[in-house]
Amino acid sequence: MNLLDEKFLWASLIWGALGSGYLVYGWRQKEPLPTIAGVVLLGVSYLVGSWLLMSVIAGGTIALVHFLQRR
C-alpha cells in the first residue's frame, strides 16, 4: 500500500470533494441522508488505503443515496 500512489491521491481528492459537497448540501437543507452520506464519503477518503476499495464503497454510497431519495 503506497499512500503516495497517483490513483490513490486522485480517488481521495474526488471522493473527499464529493463528500464535502454532500455534507454541506445536507447540512444547509436539513436533510439527514445527504449529510450522513457526506460523512461516510469523507471517512472513506481518509480511512481506506486502497483506491479501488475506496471507489467501490463511495460509488455504492452514492448509488444508495440516489436510490433512497427516489423512493
N, C-alpha and C positions, 0 to 999 in steps of 0.2 A: 504494500500500500504506500503510494507516494502522494503526499498531500500537495505537492507542487506540480502534479501532472496537469497538463493543459486541459484535458477533458474534465477533470475534477474541478478545476477552477472555474471553467465556463458553466458547468452544471450548478455549482454553488452560487454563482452570480445570478443565473437565470431564475433558479427556484427561490433564492432569497429575495430577489426583486419582486417576483410574483407573490410570495408570501407577505411581503411588506404591503403590497397593493391590496391584497385580500384583507389584511389586518386593518388597515386604515379605512377601507370601504366599509367593512363590517362594523367597526367602531363608530364611525360617523352616522351610519344608517341604523344603528342599534339593532343589527341583525346578528344573532349568535352563530349561525352556521358559517358565514364567511370569516368571522372573527376567529373561530376555532380552527378553520382551515388555514388561515394565515399563520397562526401559532404553530400548527403542525408543519407547514411548509418551511417556516423559519427554523424550527427544530431539526427537521430533516437535513436542511442545508448545513447546519452546524455539527450534527451528531453522527451522520452516516459517512463512512470513509470511502465508499465506492461510488463512483459517478453513475454506474449502471443501476445499482440498487436505489440510489437517491432518485434517479429519474423515474424508476418504476413506482416507487412509493409516492412521489409527488404527482405523477400522472394519474395514479389511482385516486389520490385525494381530490384532485381537481375534477375527475370524472364523477366521483361520488357526490361532490358538492353540486355539480351540474344536474345529476340525476335527482338528488333530493330536492333541489329548488324547483324542478319541473313538476314534481308531484303536487 
